[in-house]
Amino acid sequence: MITSLVNSQKNYADLNNGILFEIMQHIDFIHELLMRASIPTRPYTAKAVETLLSMDNQSHRMILGRLKSWKNILISADIDLDNVDEIVLANKALEYFNFRLKDYNWETTARDEIIEIYNPEGIQLYRSLNFFKTCGYSLLDLCVNEWYILWERPKSIVEKMHKVVGELLSGKKADHAMNVEPHLIRETYDDGTTQPFYPRTAVVEFGNIYPLYSNGIDKANGIIGFVVTSRGKLISVGDDAMKLAFI
C-alpha cells in the first residue's frame, strides 16, 4: 500500500525513510489485521498523509508510539479474528499501560459497548474495535487530527463531560455513572475522498466512567487515568446529517 501511494505522488518520497515509513508500516499492519477480523476500516487518505508530512518530529514520535502500543495490544491479545472479544482486548490494554480497576468486573459491561482508556490529560490511549462501526475516518486521519477537528458535539455536553472527568480525577466522584444524556455527534472533517462531503451523524449514549490506578501511587488519590464506556448508533449520512442542529 505504501508503494502505490508513494508512486502516485512524488512528494511522498519521504514516506520511504525513517519514522514516517515506520508509521505507515504500522498503519498497514493494523489495517490488515482489522480487515481480517471484519472490522471496517481504511488505512489512510491522501489528505491524512499530507497532514502527516507537515507535522514535526515530536508529533511523529508521538503518533508512532501510540501505533506501537495499539499494535502490541492487538498482538498480545492473540485475538480471534472470527469473534473479537472486546473484554479480552480491554484487559490487555489495561495490562499494557500498567493500569488496574478497583472492585470492577468487565463482565458487567456489554460486549458491544465502546471502551475507551485515557490518561489524566484526556489523551486517548485505547479504543475498542467496535468504535469503527460508526466511524468513517481512516486510521491515519484518526492519528493526525484532534478529536474536535473530526467531530462536532453539543457544547453543553462537552461542558458536562469535562465536569465529570474533573470530579473523577480529583477523587470527588462517588459513583460510576457518567450522568451525561444521550446526544448527537457529527463528523465535520472532509478527508477529500468523496465529493460532495458525506458526513456521518451518530447517537452516543454514555455508560460509566471508572478511575484507573497503578501499583504505585502517582497522586494523592492514586488515580492515574480513567475508562469510559458508551454505545454509538449511526443514524444518518450526507445531507441529512448536515441538517441536524448542534447547540
Secondary structure, DSSP 8 states (H G I E B T S, - for coil): -HHHHHHH-GGGGGGGSHHHHHHHHHHHHHHHHHHHTT-------HHHHHHHHHS-HHHHHHHHHHHHHHHHHHHHHT--TTS--HHHHHHHHHHHTT-B-SS--GGGS-TTSEEEEE-TT--EEEE-GGGGGS--S-HHHHHHS-HHHHEE--HHHHHHHHHHHHHHHTT---S-B-----EEEEE----SSSSS---EEEEEEEEEEEEEE-SS--STT-EEEEEEEEEEEEEEETHHHHHS---
